[in-house]
Amino acid sequence: MGLRELKAARTRAQIIDTALDLFVEQGYDETTMEQIAAKAEVGTTTLYRYFPSKDLLVLARLEQVMDLGGALRERPAEEPLDAALGAAVRKCAQGAAGDDERDAALRRIIDNSPVPRAMLWDLGARYAGDLKAAIAERMHRPADDLRVVMTAHAAYAVLQVAADAWLEADGDRDARAGAIDDLLHRLSTLDLVLPGPVTGTDTDGRLRPASGDGA
């Protein structure tokens, strides 16, 4: 990362932290963009260049966690897909790190604010689509290929479990990263059961599995 990019990343992080603190301290609706700019010690023009709306600021921390596609594209092209996805999940799960009390307050703000809550669904769909595109590039398959789609959905499910592991692990950052690595290792050996096909119904109307014991 060059000096200009490093400065921009620091400014962005400073704006996010300042805004989130203000949202928790005085309320989301009560906080203005001008107040955020003043406390972050940046001009309003700079603030709007990084974040065109206040709604994007309250979701900024979640965006860091959701951008699996971006994290995957940072991995070497020759790296096996499963290892690359594991590294991407690890990076994004670590983005969940923060102040637990503040993060809980922000989740309540999003839950109770219609516009950010609606935008969160849109962001989720956009990042899911981006991840499918990134996986499709590596698999050399179309983005709507079933294997691509299921790989993307599975990666997001693993990310959720990994983020929970990060937040619940005791110890410092290295210990929490170790908890994610342990989770990814255990998942690699997991005999996962997927829903199977059905061929008809039993006499009582229940679906009958095509094979297996039906458990």
Sequence and secondary structure as in RCSB ss.txt:
>XXXX:A:sequence
MGLRELKAARTRAQIIDTALDLFVEQGYDETTMEQIAAKAEVGTTTLYRYFPSKDLLVLARLEQVMDLGGALRER
PAEEPLDAALGAAVRKCAQGAAGDDERDAALRRIIDNSPVPRAMLWDLGARYAGDLKAAIAERMHRPADDLRVVM
TAHAAYAVLQVAADAWLEADGDRDARAGAIDDLLHRLSTLDLVLPGPVTGTDTDGRLRPASGDGA
>XXXX:A:secstr
  HHHHHHHHHHHHHHHHHHHHHHHH TTT  HHHHHHHHT  HHHHHHH SSHHHHHTHHHHHHH HHHHHHTS
 TTS HHHHHHHHHHHHHHTT S HHHHHHHHHHHHH HHHHHHHHHHHHHHHHHHHHHHHHHHTS TT HHHHH
HHHHHHHHHHHHHHHHHH  SSHHHHHHHHHHHHHHHHT        EEEE TTS EEESSS   
